[in-house]
């Protein structure tokens, strides 16, 4: 179907590793005005390959896929094929999914409860040079920008090879927060927090949270209160 403004339909590739979900999205898109599905991929590698072959306008990209996930596929597509835009369509809206995808070059981000009209608006937005973000994602970005950063030292100055996120976690441990409280503060799952803690313990040789508190102060990540 052509768009209401008479322009050619947006040529779209769908990338999702779940066959039922992928086929459902393709079927839905086939009913929407101004969109033409030109291909479907089961993982990130296949999505990159289809983009090279078909030069679509937009890829609707899932994030959690085998072999090559959606973030890496987005990075490769935007680097190798800058004429193709990426709109993430995923179940996940936590910080550890959202921000890596946006940094990789995605211009849109929707969750899978999005309706057809919302998908059409996101596709049209990214093709016109704007961001195609779900309202909940826009609110999350504004909230994140308004939050004070618990640790703002550049990553290349982090001790012991810690990532910025791992430094945030150890600072929050030093503040006395539990794993559940850290998860809420960083808008990630408790399982993700545990993964960060395991990684930073492995890198630093720390054994427990008490050592993590001492480490945070010793490395200057947390300053003692002024007397």
Buried (B, 14 or more C-beta within 10 A) or exposed (E): EEBEEEEEBBBBBBBBBEEEBBEBBBEBBEEBEBBBBBBBBBBBBBBBBBBEEBEBBBBBBBBBBEEBBBBBBBBBBBEEBEEBBBBBBBEBBBBBBBBBBBEBBBBBBBBEEBEEEBBBBBBBBBBEEEBBBBEBBEEBBEEBEEEEEBBEBEEEEBBEEBBBBBBBBBBBBBBEBEBEBBBEBBBBBBEBBBBBBEBBBEBBEBEEBEBBBEBBEEBEBBEEEEE
